[in-house]
Amino acid sequence: MIERRSKILRHRVLFVEDDLGSASAAGRAAQLLKTELELNDVDVVGAPSLADAKGLFLSDAGLHGILLDWTLGGGEDAPHAEAMALLDFIRSRNEKIPVFLLTDREKGSGLSEEVLSQVSELVWLMEDSAPFVGGRIQAAVKSYAKKLLGPMASALIEFDLVHEYSWHTPGHTGGTAFQKSPSGRLFYDYFGEAMFRSDLSVSVGELGSLLDHTGPIAEGERYAAKVFGAHRTYSVTNGTSTSNRIIWMACVGRGQKVWVDRNCHKSSEQGITLTGAEPCYLRTTRNRYGIIGPIPPENLREEILVEGGKPQHIVITNSTYDGLTYNVDRVLELVGGASDRIHFDEAWYAYARFHPLYRGRFAMRGEAKAHPADAPTIFATHSTHKLLAALSQASFIHIREGRRNIDHARFNESFMMHASTSPFYPIIASNDVSASMMDGKGGEVLVEESLREAVAFRQTVTRLWRRHDESGDWFFQTWNPKSVEDPGTGKRVAFEEASPDLLVREPSCWVLHPGDAWHGFELEDGYCMLDPIKVSVLTPGVEEDGTISEKGFPAALLTAYLDARGIVVEKTGDYAVLFLFSLGITNAKWSTLVHSLLAFKSDYDKNAPLEECIPSVAGNYPGMGLRDLAQKMQAVMKETGLLQAQGHAFAALPEQEMTPSESYQKLIAGEVEKIPVDKAAGRVAATGLVPYPPGIPMVMPGERLGTDGEPFLSYLRAIQNWDRLFPGFCHDTHGVESEDGVYNILVLK
């Protein structure tokens, strides 16, 4: 264990020198320097050429320094061209890693300002001693590595390395307790010593306090505010659900009016319940696939929002679950005069600030100092664990201070009400690391890589779809335009033939332009853009006019097939499956997905037995093949109009009998009863009814369910019938208990 831990903490440098190991004077000097570094616990990776150096730099993010021979390649016409090319390449991806340029005084005196500005230090390899140069390099790489993690993460690791005896909580004391039991030892060995030694108590004053925002934790929050463009940032260890509730409790009082995106996360529903607010809802739209659209601009007009009293708080989801993002300046133009506080739930969108494709489409756009004092106070919440690289439950609250700002002391009262007094320190540290990963050019590089992988996948699938479509056959599609316009030339080109550079850099390629058939929403131009990283794969079965076709199949069948092949999707709609191209997606990973889509097509065409392709459900459908089940499902979708029933249910707003908070008081007082959906006409829901998909409230607590002929109960009965017909493909509806095929819900007495 000691050996493993020391290896983790060793530094590593890339030595780019084509003479390394040769018998020449330069080769011997380079070898002496390499040996000196290795004797001082610095691993040296050699690269004899430009190509090797580029490959190693790209593949090894654990490098802490670069040693670069200025005469690399040694071409007579351009003796420094390869070294300059490598230097430019390194700085295009990392402006902070120390680069030592190996040269001599004669060549060094003629270096240009451009070169000198990109290197950290010059090394006279034939003149300075190996111990001296090695010491300089060690100091630089240690300083660089220490700053990589952010203030809190660095302090946590430094404290761990001191190996203090623990006389405080947690009781496992650095993992020691686990080693006293066979089960505990197995647990300890699996997760490793470092995790347990970094699970510490609030008694460790050196790390500061999450609740008081002091010490390295506070330094980490200030650092994150700078990186994410906020005046203030708070690190949260209970997820963005808690972050949203903190904001609600800090901003809204009992009986105050709020406007809430009906496409909100349940944590905002809980915020309404906790505060006793009086909600009004901003309705979104849906397209023919059931994909949730944005709030149309006409629903955000100020004269509508202030009708009956100015709202205390407005909540807008950006981006939507399916990847639709707002032009935030336009949104603030519409709502900025209606409320003093605007809350953007950007749980799935923490990366937007770090790539120019998303410019103007996130809450913390621009610089914090440019935010006018008389503008609304802006809140944004980020789940750093969702599409950045933090640990689960890691989240940030960002604040842009404006009119009716809530000062730190008051805001922190709400923060302390919801935060644990025993936070898991590695979660806080992972927030620090997420901020550090996004800081500088590294953030843009990481986001661009995700964008390029998503674009490559979309183009590959579209190319396959086009080929099959032209021959009258079917294949899956990705939800995006079928052609795009190059603003430089004004020419349109098929999506799959467009330059990846254009698709990764030009927002207009992803904007929902009015009249474009692919998206199916009626919106003003520039108001909404599809995020390329959130990829919806469409299954066949829906025509452009929204009617259900004879052939095709719902997305649930594809999801079950992929699950049988070890591929877990993010979300399954009626005819759309969502895949997230996060920072961890690679070409190999999405290539496997494409191969699985092709395999589904092949198994469908030959009607492969369900025992072979989806064995987990085969017992419910004896003797059936994949195409048999697909056709049966499609026929039911067409006959019952289930997709249209969903659209009607979410297009309407139920009658509000009482606020969610008042309804909750009746729930805890036991003034509720459980009844079948078929007997719920005219009753008031005691809990929210949230069908998945799409995972947003159809009926909120305190809202009336309507008559049998109205859309809410019609939709619940439709999916209840589906669940009876297709075991293994049942819906997940929060607020519904399914017992022997009967949907039961709680209603007020």
N, C-alpha and C positions, 0 to 999 in steps of 0.2 A: 504493500500500500504506500509506504514512504517513497519507494522508487517511482511509483506511478504518479504521485502528487508532484514530485520534484520535476518529472518530465513535463507535466502540464505547464509548469511555471517557467520553463526555459524559454529563452528568446531565440529567434531564428532570423537569419539574414540571407538574402540572395546575393551571391557573388558572381557577377557577370563579367567574365574574363576569359578570353580565348587562349591565353598563355598559361592558365592555372594548371600546375603540375608539370609544366615543361622544364627543360634543363636551362632555359635562358635566364638571364639575370632578372627580368621582369617576372618570369614564372616562379623563380625561387623566392622572390620577395612576396609575391602573392601567396605562395604556400606558407611562408612564415607567418603572414597575417592570419591566414585561415587557422593554422595551428594555435596561434595565440588566442584567438576568439574561442575555439573549442575548449582550450584549457580553462577558460573562464565561463563555462556553461552557456556558451552561445553556439547553437547549431548553425552550420554553414551549408547552404545548398548551392552547388555549383551549376552555372549555366554557360556553356562555351559559345553560344550564338544568340542572335537576336530572336530567332524563332523559339528556341528553348526558353529564353528569359521571359518572353511574352506568355508562353504556355504555363510556365511555373507561376508567374505572377497572377494569372487569371485563376489557376486551380488551387492556389494556396493563400487563403485570406489570413493565415497565421504568420505571415512574414512581418517582421518589425523593423526592417531596414534593407536598403539596397546599396551594394558596392558595385559601381559601374565603371568599367574601363573606357576612357574617352576615345581610345583608338580601336574600339570593338569593330571587327570586320576588316579594318585596315585598307579600304579601297583607295587607290591613288587619286582618283578624280574627286572623291568626297570622303576623306579619311575619317570623318566624324559623323557621317550620315546615319549609320546604324545606331550609334550611341544617342544621337539627337532624337531619332525616331522612337527609341525605347523610352527616353526621358519624357517626351511628349505623351506617349501612351500611358505611362505611369501617372503623370500629373492629370491626365484627363479623367482618371478614376479615383485618385487619392492625392489630395494636395498637401497632406500632412506627414506621410511616411518619410523618414529621413533618407536622403539619397547622398551618398558619398561618391564624388567623382574622382576617379584615380587618374592622375595625369602627372606632368612634371612642370617645373617652373617656367620653362620656355613656352610650352603649349598653353599652360594656365594663364599666362600674362595676356594672351590674345583672346580669351573667352569673351563672348558677347554678353551684353546685359541680359538678354533673354535666357541664356544658359545659366548665368550666375543667379538669376532670380528663381530658378527652379531647383537648384541643388542646395543641400544643407551645408555642405562643407567640401573643400578640396583636400585631396590626400596626395602628398608627394611620396609615392610608394618607394622610390629608390633613395630617398633622403631621410625620411622620418623612421624611427625604430618601430618595430612591430608592437612592442608593449605600449608605446605612446599612442599610436594610431588605434590599436585595439581598445585602449581605455576610452578614447574619444567616441568610438563607435558604441561601446557598451553604455556609456552615459546617455547617448542620443536615443538608443533603442529602448532603454529603461524608461526614459522620460516620455517617449512616444507611447509605449505600452501602458504606462500608468494613466495617461490621459484618455486612452481609448474607451474606458468603461464608463466614464461619468463619475461625479463626485461620490455618490452613495455606494455604487458598486465597488469602486476602488477602496473605499473605507471598510466595506464589509470584508473584502478579501484580505486587506492588511490586518484587520482584527483577527481573522481566522488564523493567519500565519503566526500570530503571537502565541497561540496555544495556551490561553489562560485556563486555570481551573475554574469551573462553573459551580457556584453555590446558589443559583437562581433558576427560575423556570426557563425553558421547558424541562420536564423531568427526565427526558432521555439524556440530558447533559452531553450534547455533542455526539450522540449515538451510542454512548457507553451502555445505557440500559438495554438497548436492543441486543447487545452482544452477550447478555446473560441468559438468553432463551433461544432454543432452536428456531422457532418461528421468527423471533426478532432478529436473529443473526442472518437468516435468509433475506429478510427485508433490508437489513443494513448492507449486506453484500451486493444486493441488486442495485440499490440507489447510490451507494458510495459514500465515503466519509465526508466529502466536501459538502454535500447537501445537508447532512445532519449538523455539521459544525457551524454552518451558516444559518441554522434555524435558532434564533436567539431571542432573548427577552428584552422588553422595554427597559430593563435595568441596565443595559449596556449603554451608558451615556456617551461613549465615543461615537456612536452612530447617529445620535440625535433622536428626535421624537417625531413620529408621524402625526400625532395629534396636536403637538405644539408647533410643528414645522420649524424645528431647530436643527443645528448641526449639519452633517453631510446629507441628511434627508432633505433639509431645506435647500441646501446648495444644489441638489439634484433637481428639485422642483424649479428653482430659478433657471437652471441650465435648460430644462425642458421648455420653459416659457420662451426662452430665447430661440430655441430650435424651431418650435411650433408657431412662433409669431404671436404670443399672448402677452398681456400685461402680468397675469398671474396664472400659475398652473398648480394643480393639486394632484398628487399621486394617490390612487385609490386601489385597494387590494381586494375589493369585493365585486369587481366587474363593473361594467357600465350601467347595469341595472341599478346598482347603488349610486353611481355617479349621477344618474338622472334623478333619483329620489332625493339626493342631497340638494340639488339645484331647486327642485320643487319646494322642499321644506324651507329653503333659504329665501325664496321669492314670493311665495303665495300663502295667503291667510284664508281662514275659514270664510266661506261665502263670497270670495272674490271671483270675478269672472275671468275665465281663461279660454283661449282658442287653441285647440289641439288637433294636429294632423290625425285624421281617422286611421291613417296608415302608421300609427305609432307603435312603439314597443310596449309590452305590457308593463314595464317599469313606469312609464308615464301614466298609464291607467292607475297604477298603484299610487303614484304621486297625487292624482286627483282624489283618490280615496283617503290618503293620509292627511291631506291639507283641508279637505272639506270644500274644495273649490267647486264652482258652478261651471261645468264645461259646455262649450259650444264646439262643434266639430267642423273641421275643414275637410270636405269630401274630396277624395281622389277619384281617378277614373281607371277603367280596365280595358284592355284590348281583346281581340278575338281569342287569344290564347289564355286569357285569364291573368296576364301579366299586369301588375299594379303600376299605374302611371303616377305622375306627380300631381300636386294640387294645381288645377288650372289657374291661370292668372286672374280670371274673372271671379274666382272664389276667394281671392286675397285682396280685393279692393278695399281700401280704407273705410269707405262709407258703409260697407257691410260689416266690417270687423267692429266698428265702434257703435253699431246700432244697439241701443239698450244699455250703453255704458262702455267706457274704454276698457279693453282687456288688460289685466295685470300681467299676463304672461302669454307668449305664443310659442308653441312647439312645432317644429318642422323636421321631418326625417330626411336626411341628406347624407349619402345617397339612399335611394330605396333599396330594399332587399334585392331587387332584380337589376340594380345598377344604374338607375336613372338619377342624374344629378342636376341641381338647379344652377342657373345664373344667379348667384347670391346678391349681386348688386341690384338686379331687377327685383328680386324678392324684397330686399330692404327698401327699394323705391316704393313698392306696393304696401308694405306693412310697417315701415319704419316710423310713420307718424301715428300709427294706431296703438302701439305699445312701446313702453320704455325698455322692455326686456324681451329679447328674442333668443330662443334656445334651439340650437341645431343639434339634433341627435345624429352624430356622424360616427356611430360605433363601428361601421364597416368601411370607413373611409379615411383612416388616419394617415394614409400615404399621400393624399392629394396635394399637399403643399410642396411636395418634393419633385414634381415633374411639370414642365410647362404645358403639357396637354390639358391639365386641369385648371389652368389659370382662371381666376375669377369664379370658380365653382365650389368653393369651400369657405367655411365661416372665418377662419383666421387668415384670409387672403391679405396680401400686402404686408406692411410692417405695422406693428402695434402703435408706434409713435404717430402714425398718420391717421389713426382713428379719431374723429372729432369728438370733443368732450360733450357736444350737444347731440350726438348720435345715440341710438339705443345701446344699452349694455348688451354685449353678445356673449352667449355661452356656447361652448362646443364640448361634446363628450366623445372620447376616442377609446374604443376597445383595442388597446395596443396588442392584445393577444390574438385578435382575429386575423388581421392581414398584415400586421408587422410581425416582430419576432419575440414578443414578450411571453412570459408564462401565463397560463390560464388564470383568469380573474384580474389580470393587470389592466388598469384603465387610467385615463387622464381626464381631468376637468380643466378646460382652458377658458379664460375670461378676458374679454376686451372691455375695459372700463369706459362707460359712457354716462349718459344721464341716468339718474336714480341708481347709481352704482351701489353695490353692497360691499362695504369695506371688509377687510380680512377678518377682523374680530367677530363681526356679526355672521359672516358666511361660515366661519369655523365652528360656530355653535351647531349649525346643521351638520357640518362635516363630522364633528365628534359624536353626534347623535347616531350616526350610521356606521362609523368606522370601528373596527375591532380594536380593543386595547391590547391585543396580542397579535399584531400583524405578522405575516410570514415574510421575513426580510428578503429572501430571494425574489419574491414577486416585486417588491419595491426596486430591488437592484435590476431586475429585468426591464422595468420601465426606463431606468437610467440607460441601460444598454440600447434599448430601442431608440431613444433620443440620440445617442451617440452614433448609431448606425445610420440615422437619417441626416446627421449633421454634415454640411459641406457637400462636396461632389459625390461622396459615397452614396448619399440618399437618392440622388437622381439616377445614378448608375443602377442601383438595386431595383428601383421602380421601373426603369426602362427595360431591364431584363425581364421583369414580369410582363410588361406590355408586349415585348417582342415575342415571348412564348405564347401569349394569348392570341396575338395577331397571327402567328404562324399556324396555330391550331385552327383558328377560324378560317384562314385561307385554305388550309388542307381539306377541311370538311366541306367548305363551299365548292372547292374544285371537284370533289367526289360527288356532291349533290348535283352540280351542273352537268357532269358527264352522264349520270343516271337519268336526270330530268330530260335531257335532250334525246334520249333513246326511249322515252315514255315510261321509264321505271321510277322507283322512289329511292330516296336516301334521306338521311337526317340533314337538317339545316342548322346553322347557327343564326341566332336572332341578331341581325345587323343588316345594313343596306346591301342590296345586290350589285350596286355600282356606286362609285364615288367620283367627285369632281376634284381635279387638281387645280387649286386656285392660281397656281403659277401659269398654267396654260389654258385654263378654262375648259379643258376636255374631260369628258366622263370616261371612266374605264371600269371594267368589271372588277368587283371587289377582290376576287382571288388573283387578279393580274396586277393590282395596284402595288406600287412600291411600298415595302414594309416601312421605310423611312417616312413616307407620306402618312401612313396610317398611325404611326406611333407619335408623330409630331403635329399633325394638323387636326385641331378640334372639329372643324366643319365636317370632317368625314363621319363623325359620330353624333352630330347634332340632329335632333328630331325636327327636320324641316317640314313645314306645312305641306300636306298633300302627298307625302311619301307613303306609299302603300305598305312598306315593310313594317312600320311601327304601329299604325292604326290609331294614333292619338291626334286630336285636333288642338294644336298649341301654337302660340306665336313663335316666329323663327328666333332661334338662339336661346330660348328660355330653358330648354332641357337638352341634356347630352347623355348618351349611353356610355357608361364606363367600360372600356374594352376588357378590363381584367375580370369582370363578372360575365361569364359566358353562359348563355341559355342555349341548350341544344333542343331543337324542336322536333317532335315526332310527327309523322304525317297523320292527317285526319281532319284538319280544319281548313276550309276554303278561305279565300281572301275576304269574302263577304261575311265570314263568321259562321256559316252553316257547317254542320258536321257532315263529312263526306262518307260514302259507303265504305271506303277502304281506309285503313289506318289503324292506330291503336293509341290508347292513353299512355302518358309518360310513366305511370306506375309500373307498367310491364317492363320498360327499359331499365328502370331503377332496380327492379328485382333481378333482372338478368345480370346487370353489372355487379350487383352485390354478390351474386353467386360466383363471380370471377374476381372477388376481392377488391372491388372498386366501390367506394362509398361516396355518394353525391352530397352536395350541400342542401338542396331543396328540390322537391318534386311537385310540380304543378299538374294541371290537367293534361297539357300537351307540351310542357317545357320542363327540362331538367337543368338545374343551375350548378355550374362548376366554378370554383373560385381559383383564379390563377394568382396565388399569393407568392410571397418572396421565395417559398420553398419549392415551387413548381419547376421542373426541368423538362428538357426535350424528351428524355427517355420516359418520363412519367406520362406526358400527354400522348406520346406515340403509342403507349400501351392502351390508352383510352380509344384512340382512333382504331387500333386493331380490334378492340372489343366491339366497337360500333359496326365494323365490317363483319365480325363474327355473328353479331345479332342478325344482320341482313341475310347472311348465308343461312343461318338456322331458321329464320322466318321463311325464306323462299323454299326451303326443303321441308318445312313443317317438322323440325326436329322434335322428338319426344320431350315433354317437360321433365321427365326423369333425368335427361341428359343435360338440359340447359338451365332449368330452375328447379333443382330437386327439392328445395325446401317447401314448395307449394304443390308439387306434383300429386301428392296424396289426395288433395282436394279436387283434382280434375282428372280422374282415371281415364287413361286411353287418349288423352288430348295431346296435341302437338302445340308448338309455340304459335303457329299461325291460327290454329283453331281457337285458342284462347284469345288471341288478339282480335279476331273477327267477332267473337262473342261480346267482348268488352266494347268494341266499337259500335256494335248494334245497340247495346244498352245505352251508350252515350247519345246515340242519335234518337232513339225512341223516347227516352226520358227527358231530353233537353237539360241534362245536369249542368253542363257548362253555362248555358243561358240562365239557369236558375241561380247559379252562383253570381253571375253578373247582376241580375236583378236584386239579389239580396244585399249586395255591397253597394249598389247604386243608391239605395234608399237609406234614410235614417229613421230608426224606430222612434216612437213617441217616448219622451223622457218623463216618467212618472215621479221620479225623485233623483237626487244626486247619487253617485256611486257611494259617497260617504254615508249618506242616510240609509242606503240599502245595506251597507256593510254592518251598520249598527243592528239592523234587524236580523242579519245572518248570525251574529255572535250572540244575539238574544234568543236564538232558536225559533224565530218567527218565520220559519221557512218549511217547505215540504218538498219531497222528491216525487215527481210525477212523470209518466211517459210523455214523450214529445207529442204523441197523437192526441193527448188531452190537455195540451198547453195553450190552446187558443185563448187570447184575451188576458193571459197571466203576465205578471211582471217578473223578469229574470232576477234571481238573487245573486248570481255570479255572472261573470262575463262568459259569452259563448264565442270561442275563437277557433274556427275550423282551420286545420292545416291540410293542404294549402288553402289560402295564402298566408295564414298565420297572423291575421289582424282581427280586431274585434268586429264581429257581425252584430252582436248585441252586447251592450254594456250593462253592468249591474244597475238596477233601477229603471231599465227600459222595458217597454211593453212589447211582447212577442207578436202581437197582431193576430189577425184572424187566420183560419186555415188556408184561405185563398191568397193571403199576402205572402211576400217573398221569403220571410225569415223561416217560418215553419215549413214552407214548401221545400226550401233548400235542405233543411235538416232531415226531412222525410226522404228526400231524394238520395242523400248520402247514406242514410240508414238502410235504404233498400239496396244500394250498391254493396254495402258491407255484408248484407245477407247473401247476395248473389255471388260475391267474389271473396271468399275467405282467404286470408293471406295478403289481401290488398285493401285492408280496411283503412278508413280515415282516422286521423288523430284530431279530436276536437276537444280542446280544453273546456271544461264546464259540463261535459257530457259523460255519463257513465253508461257504458254499453253492457247490458246483461241479457245473455241468450238472444242477441240480435235486436234487442229493444233499447232505444235511446231514452235515458232518464235524465232529467235536469232538475235543478233546485229553483223553485219559484217562491215568491213571498206569499204568506198566508193572507 
